Amino acid sequence: MNITFGLIIPLLGTMLGAAFVFFMKKEMSPVLQKSLLGFSCR
């Protein structure tokens, strides 16, 4: 059970972060958009 939560929590966090960047890309300020996209490129 602990192994399952240890795998699911980072996966959910990654999926939610990617969905935020994908869906909110047009509504974000250009500075915030560049900073978030910079993290995904590294």
N, C-alpha and C positions, 0 to 999 in steps of 0.2 A: 504494500500500500504506500509506503514512504517513497519507494522508487518511482511509483506512478506519479505522485505529486511532484517529485523532483524533476521529472521529465515534462510534465504538462504545464507547470507554471512558467518556465522560460519560453516554451512554445507559444503559449497564449499571449505572453507579453510581446513577443516578436511579431505575432500576427496582428495584434491590436495596434502596435506602432506602425507597421507597414500599411495597415488599413487607414490610419489617421493621415499619414503622408499622402497616400493615394487619393483619398476622397476630399481632403481639405486643401489640396495643392492650389486650386484656383482661388481660394478665399484667404489664404495666408498672406502676410506681408512678404515682400521680396527678401528681406533680411532673414526672417525666420525660415522661409523656404530654402534659401541657400545654406543656412546653417544645418538644417535637418538633412538635406541632400548631401552635404559634405560628410556627415557622419556615415551615411550609407555607402559612400564611395570609398571610404578608407578601409 
